Amino acid sequence: MSAVLDVAQLGDEHGQLIADVRTEVEQLGRLSRVALERLACDCELSRVIMDGPSQVIDAGRTTRTIPARLWRASVVRDRHCRAPGCDRPPVWCEAHHIRHWRDGGPTDLANLQLLCWQHHRERHIHDTRRRG
């Protein structure tokens, strides 16, 4: 299984994410499951499973980037990172799927919460370990 991502297209607002991805690739030669899940938490991602060079077996479904209306509603509702004791403002936060999209979680307000970059990463690490 492969994921192709041009980190240069993520833009300046994701500078720390880009630096972390580059560091992980340099150290491991690939991205960990945690890094891929975090990248996929709020982006467009689709899978295509092939049998040979031209036989599509499954085209999957697309994960949509959090729409602006849901982002604004999350900011109004949450006001800051929702990790216990953290008050980092929305500009430092990302929208996190509480029930991960890959597990069937919807992209709707009830299933989203603001988490700062650090707590978002920690949540994905925790959830990956819990799943085993």
C-alpha positions in Angstrom: 0.0 0.0 0.0 1.3 3.5 -0.9 0.3 7.0 -0.2 1.5 9.8 -2.4 1.6 13.3 -0.9 3.4 16.4 -2.2 4.1 18.1 1.2 5.2 21.2 -0.7 1.6 21.9 -1.6 0.4 21.9 2.0 1.4 25.6 2.3 3.1 27.7 5.0 0.2 27.3 7.5 1.4 23.7 8.0 5.1 24.4 8.4 5.5 22.2 11.5 3.6 19.3 9.9 5.8 19.5 6.8 9.0 19.6 9.0 7.8 16.5 11.0 6.9 14.6 7.9 10.3 15.3 6.3 12.1 14.2 9.5 10.1 11.0 9.7 10.8 10.1 6.1 14.5 10.9 6.5 14.7 8.7 9.7 12.4 5.8 8.7 12.3 6.0 4.9 8.5 6.0 5.0 5.7 7.5 7.0 4.3 5.8 10.0 0.6 4.8 10.3 0.2 7.5 12.9 1.5 10.2 10.5 -0.6 9.0 7.6 -3.8 8.9 9.8 -3.1 12.4 11.1 -2.5 13.7 7.5 -5.8 12.0 6.4 -7.8 13.4 9.3 -8.6 16.6 7.5 -7.9 16.2 3.8 -9.1 14.7 0.6 -8.0 11.1 0.4 -9.2 8.4 -1.7 -7.9 4.9 -2.4 -7.8 2.9 -5.5 -7.1 -0.8 -5.2 -5.9 -2.4 -8.4 -5.5 -6.0 -9.6 -2.8 -5.6 -12.2 -2.1 -2.5 -14.2 -5.7 -1.9 -15.4 -8.3 -3.7 -13.3 -9.8 -1.5 -10.6 -11.1 -3.6 -7.7 -12.3 -0.8 -5.4 -12.3 3.0 -5.7 -13.2 3.6 -2.0 -14.7 6.8 -0.7 -13.3 10.2 -0.4 -12.6 11.9 2.9 -13.5 15.6 2.5 -11.5 18.4 4.0 -13.5 19.9 6.9 -15.8 22.4 5.1 -15.4 26.1 6.1 -18.9 26.1 7.7 -18.0 23.2 10.0 -14.6 24.7 10.9 -16.4 28.0 11.9 -19.0 26.1 13.9 -16.2 24.1 15.6 -14.4 27.3 16.5 -17.5 28.9 17.9 -18.4 25.8 19.9 -14.9 24.8 21.1 -13.1 28.2 21.3 -9.7 26.5 21.8 -8.0 23.1 21.9 -10.3 20.7 23.7 -7.5 18.6 25.3 -7.8 18.8 29.1 -5.9 21.9 30.4 -5.0 23.2 26.9 -6.2 26.7 25.9 -4.3 27.1 22.5 -6.4 29.2 20.2 -8.1 27.9 17.0 -5.3 29.3 14.8 -3.0 26.6 16.4 -5.7 23.9 16.0 -6.9 21.3 13.5 -10.3 19.7 13.3 -10.1 16.1 14.6 -12.5 13.3 13.7 -13.4 11.9 17.2 -14.5 8.6 15.5 -11.9 8.3 12.8 -13.2 8.6 9.3 -11.4 5.3 8.4 -13.6 3.6 11.0 -16.8 5.1 9.5 -16.8 8.3 11.4 -18.8 11.1 9.7 -17.5 14.6 8.9 -20.1 16.4 10.9 -20.0 18.8 13.8 -20.9 16.2 16.4 -17.9 14.1 15.4 -15.3 17.0 15.3 -13.3 18.7 17.9 -10.5 21.2 17.8 -7.1 19.9 18.9 -3.9 21.8 18.8 -1.2 20.2 16.6 0.6 18.6 19.6 -2.6 17.1 21.1 -3.9 16.1 17.7 -0.7 14.1 17.1 -0.8 12.6 20.6 -4.5 11.5 20.1 -3.6 9.7 16.9 -0.6 7.9 18.6 -2.9 6.9 21.5 -5.7 5.7 19.3 -3.2 3.7 17.1 -1.8 2.0 20.2 -5.2 1.3 21.6 -6.2 -0.4 18.3 -3.1 -2.6 18.5 
